[in-house]
């Protein structure tokens, strides 16, 4: 898929694919296939395989490749699939070569998890990965706070088709998009809560949160933004907030933020009839408590009721 086709795919909602696990911890590829096929049937067209929400860091290299191959095989040609790539240059190139062979449309370069890094070094990292890839790159900017100059230089790389921007700083995004190559598509990597504000700052799409299990929310939010219906966009965004706020909670017997993020989405998929993950996750996260699972069910019913009213 050419740069422009990938950019078209980024203009909308990008749905992160969760990884379903059997009770013994192995990957349930039949469930994974069923999940992406059902999401496609409900309107999703752009998918993020082996992303953070896929429990990327809990997968081996071989598992990452297999988890990307399953949706690539299952989805029609008009779907856009980005595959997550990270780690050392050597490990990243190993993944890129496997993803290229499987037909990935683009490489989503995961946030650097190095303790020490330099902006010029990061640009060199992206250049080397771009040289190894037949598909364009979409760097995921999160967990570090680069300068506007860095973001502009990043967008100037020939290998970059888009940038997944996930920093809570719309002003920096606005400054970067004002100066960057206008052909590069910026996607809000902080999902629905930040989508309207980031849209005003130059983003042309956003990643899914609630939209992962209620695709109609993301589709309606994008339509409202694209049509300039700001009031409706904020109403839909507000409908997503209770669920997204709950994703940021710690869960029981824990003080670390957002521990509930992945299991809440897996429970949402269950409630929506999109997949039977049974809530299985891998360490270092844990399943929802019974109380949190009940809370998700309440939030899901409230969300569907609100959307029925907003989208009637």
Secondary structure, DSSP 4 states (H G I P E B T S, - for coil): --HHHHHHHHSSEEEEPP--B-TTS-B-HHHHHHHHHHHHHTT--EEEET-GGGTGGGS-HHHHHHHHHHHHHHS-TTSEEEEEE-SSHHHHHHHHHHHHHHT-SEEEEPPP--SS--HHHHHHHHHHHHHH-SSEEEEEE-SS---HHHHHHHHHSTTEEEEEE--S-HHHHHHHHHHS-TTSEEEETT-HHHHHHHHHTT--EEE-SGGGT-HHHHHHHHHHHHTT-HHHHHHHHHHHHHHHHHHTS--TT--STTTTHHHHHHHHHHHHTS---TT---TTS-PPPHHHHHHHHHHHHHHHHHHHHHT-
